Amino acid sequence: MILFLIFFPRQSLESSVPSLHSHLDKPACPNPRDATLVGFASLVTLLVVGITSTAMLVSAPQRLLIWANTLGIGASILSSIQYIPQLYTTWRLGQIYSLSILTMLIQVPGSFVFAFSLWLRVGWDGWSTWLVYCVTGCLQGGLLAMAIYFSIQGKRAQSDTSGSEGSDDTVIEESRDSDPLLSQMPNDHGTGGDNGHGTFARS
């Protein structure tokens, strides 16, 4: 959350000046107020969950399982809300930009391994504990497959572009080799040929 607030995109002075094609070149810069609202909402949610869990642990420990299942379902829903826009944006743009394939290669199997370790400890009765990691692992797996696909497509397009540029340069060089060394000078009735000293004699 701290990194989100620090690196949240902010509109610079140059980008604040409207241009004719500004709406076509790049998307609108997010409002910095959105980052403040997200940070404030996250802090309030953390405080509410923490205080409620502590109060139920002291006053009503028999209802902790119901509370834990509720938190597990909410975490799964929030994880879906988190990754589905990222999946849609990546598919629409066709590029991975700052997504790290290496990081996701570690996170995807790590999510399922951690979910399996929780299942070994709590069993099926504690499904709300490990379900969220299965959901995030599946969504991260889809994002990883998409990132690998677009990365391969980008490398192929880059190699095709460099190959076409090289063939164009070859054609230009061949046409230059076939050009005459000296251009032919006009020889009308009013002009004569080269006299050998770089000047033309008048007829």
C-alpha positions as CSV (number, residue, x, y, z in Angstrom):
1,M,0.0,0.0,0.0
2,I,2.9,2.4,0.8
3,L,4.5,1.7,-2.6
4,F,1.1,2.2,-4.3
5,L,0.8,5.6,-2.7
6,I,4.4,6.6,-3.5
7,F,4.4,5.5,-7.2
8,F,0.8,6.4,-8.0
9,P,0.9,8.2,-11.4
10,R,0.5,11.9,-11.1
11,Q,-0.1,14.4,-13.9
12,S,3.0,16.4,-14.7
13,L,3.1,20.1,-15.8
14,E,3.7,19.2,-19.5
15,S,0.9,16.7,-19.6
16,S,-1.5,19.1,-18.0
17,V,-1.4,21.3,-21.1
18,P,-4.1,20.2,-23.4
19,S,-3.2,19.2,-26.9
20,L,-5.1,18.4,-30.0
21,H,-4.4,14.6,-30.0
22,S,-3.9,14.2,-26.2
23,H,-7.0,12.0,-25.9
24,L,-5.7,9.7,-28.7
25,D,-2.0,9.4,-27.6
26,K,-2.3,8.3,-24.0
27,P,-5.1,7.6,-21.5
28,A,-6.1,10.2,-19.0
29,C,-3.9,10.4,-15.9
30,P,-5.6,9.0,-12.7
31,N,-6.7,11.5,-10.1
32,P,-4.4,11.6,-7.1
33,R,-7.5,11.7,-4.9
34,D,-8.2,8.1,-5.9
35,A,-5.0,6.9,-4.3
36,T,-5.9,8.7,-1.1
37,L,-9.4,7.2,-1.0
38,V,-8.0,3.7,-1.7
39,G,-5.4,4.1,1.1
40,F,-8.0,5.4,3.5
41,A,-10.5,2.6,2.7
42,S,-7.8,0.0,3.2
43,L,-6.7,1.4,6.5
44,V,-10.3,1.6,7.8
45,T,-11.0,-2.0,6.6
46,L,-7.8,-3.2,8.4
47,L,-8.8,-1.5,11.6
48,V,-12.5,-2.8,11.5
49,V,-11.4,-6.4,10.8
50,G,-8.7,-6.3,13.5
51,I,-11.0,-4.8,16.2
52,T,-13.9,-7.1,15.3
53,S,-11.7,-10.2,15.4
54,T,-10.2,-9.2,18.7
55,A,-13.6,-8.5,20.2
56,M,-15.0,-11.8,19.0
57,L,-12.0,-13.7,20.3
58,V,-12.6,-12.3,23.8
59,S,-16.4,-12.2,24.0
60,A,-17.7,-14.9,21.6
61,P,-15.0,-17.4,20.7
62,Q,-17.6,-19.9,19.5
63,R,-18.5,-17.7,16.6
64,L,-14.9,-17.3,15.3
65,L,-15.4,-20.0,12.7
66,I,-18.3,-18.2,11.2
67,W,-16.3,-15.0,11.2
68,A,-13.3,-16.7,9.6
69,N,-15.5,-18.2,6.8
70,T,-17.0,-14.7,6.2
71,L,-13.5,-13.2,5.9
72,G,-12.4,-16.0,3.6
73,I,-15.3,-15.5,1.2
74,G,-14.7,-11.7,1.3
75,A,-11.0,-12.2,0.6
76,S,-11.8,-14.5,-2.4
77,I,-14.3,-11.9,-3.8
78,L,-11.8,-9.1,-3.4
79,S,-9.0,-11.1,-5.0
80,S,-11.3,-11.6,-8.0
81,I,-12.0,-7.9,-8.1
82,Q,-8.3,-7.3,-7.9
83,Y,-7.2,-9.5,-10.8
84,I,-10.1,-9.4,-13.2
85,P,-9.5,-5.7,-14.2
86,Q,-5.8,-6.5,-14.6
87,L,-6.6,-9.5,-16.9
88,Y,-8.9,-7.3,-19.0
89,T,-6.5,-4.5,-19.3
90,T,-3.6,-6.7,-20.3
91,W,-5.7,-8.5,-22.9
92,R,-7.0,-5.2,-24.3
93,L,-3.5,-3.6,-24.5
94,G,-1.8,-6.7,-25.8
95,Q,1.3,-5.9,-23.8
96,I,2.6,-6.8,-20.4
97,Y,4.4,-3.5,-19.6
98,S,5.6,-3.7,-15.9
99,L,4.3,-7.2,-15.2
100,S,7.2,-9.5,-14.2
101,I,6.9,-13.0,-15.7
102,L,9.6,-14.3,-13.3
103,T,7.7,-13.0,-10.3
104,M,4.5,-14.6,-11.5
105,L,6.4,-17.9,-12.2
106,I,7.2,-17.9,-8.5
107,Q,3.9,-16.7,-7.2
108,V,1.6,-19.0,-9.1
109,P,3.0,-22.4,-7.8
110,G,3.6,-20.7,-4.5
111,S,-0.1,-19.9,-4.0
112,F,-1.1,-23.6,-4.6
113,V,1.7,-24.9,-2.4
114,F,0.7,-22.6,0.4
115,A,-3.0,-23.5,0.0
116,F,-2.1,-27.2,0.1
117,S,-0.1,-26.7,3.3
118,L,-3.0,-25.0,4.9
119,W,-5.3,-27.8,3.8
120,L,-3.1,-30.3,5.5
121,R,-3.4,-28.4,8.8
122,V,-7.0,-27.4,8.8
123,G,-8.6,-29.9,6.4
124,W,-11.9,-29.3,4.5
125,D,-13.5,-27.6,7.5
126,G,-11.1,-24.7,7.1
127,W,-11.9,-24.1,3.5
128,S,-12.1,-20.4,4.0
129,T,-8.4,-20.3,4.9
130,W,-7.0,-21.9,1.8
131,L,-9.7,-21.1,-0.8
132,V,-8.4,-17.5,-1.3
133,Y,-5.0,-18.8,-2.3
134,C,-6.5,-21.2,-4.8
135,V,-8.5,-18.3,-6.3
136,T,-5.5,-16.0,-6.5
137,G,-3.4,-18.8,-7.9
138,C,-5.9,-19.5,-10.7
139,L,-6.1,-15.8,-11.6
140,Q,-2.4,-15.3,-11.5
141,G,-2.0,-18.4,-13.7
142,G,-4.3,-16.8,-16.3
143,L,-2.3,-13.6,-16.1
144,L,1.0,-15.5,-16.4
145,A,-0.2,-17.4,-19.5
146,M,-1.3,-14.1,-21.1
147,A,2.0,-12.4,-20.2
148,I,4.0,-15.2,-21.8
149,Y,1.8,-15.2,-24.9
150,F,2.2,-11.4,-25.4
151,S,5.9,-11.6,-24.6
152,I,6.4,-14.2,-27.4
153,Q,4.3,-12.2,-29.8
154,G,6.3,-9.1,-29.1
155,K,9.6,-10.8,-29.7
156,R,8.4,-12.2,-33.0
157,A,7.1,-8.9,-34.1
158,Q,10.4,-7.2,-33.2
159,S,12.4,-9.8,-35.1
160,D,10.1,-9.5,-38.1
161,T,10.5,-5.7,-38.1
162,S,14.3,-5.9,-37.8
163,G,14.4,-8.4,-40.7
164,S,12.2,-6.3,-42.9
165,E,14.4,-3.2,-42.2
166,G,17.5,-5.2,-43.1
167,S,16.0,-6.3,-46.4
168,D,15.0,-2.7,-47.2
169,D,18.6,-1.6,-46.6
170,T,19.9,-4.3,-48.9
171,V,17.6,-3.2,-51.7
172,I,18.7,0.4,-51.3
173,E,22.4,-0.6,-51.4
174,E,21.8,-2.6,-54.5
175,S,20.1,0.3,-56.2
176,R,23.0,2.6,-55.3
177,D,25.6,0.2,-56.7
178,S,23.8,0.2,-60.0
179,D,23.7,4.0,-60.3
180,P,26.1,5.7,-62.7
181,L,29.2,7.4,-61.2
182,L,28.7,10.6,-63.2
183,S,25.4,12.0,-64.3
184,Q,25.0,12.8,-68.0
185,M,25.2,16.5,-68.8
186,P,22.8,18.0,-71.3
187,N,24.3,18.5,-74.7
188,D,22.1,20.9,-76.6
189,H,22.9,23.1,-79.6
190,G,23.9,25.9,-77.3
191,T,26.4,23.9,-75.2
192,G,29.5,21.9,-76.0
193,G,31.4,18.9,-74.5
194,D,33.8,18.9,-71.7
195,N,37.2,20.2,-72.8
196,G,39.1,18.1,-70.2
197,H,39.6,21.0,-67.7
198,G,36.3,20.8,-66.0
199,T,34.7,23.5,-68.2
200,F,32.5,23.4,-71.2
201,A,33.3,25.1,-74.5
202,R,30.7,27.2,-76.1
203,S,29.9,26.2,-79.7
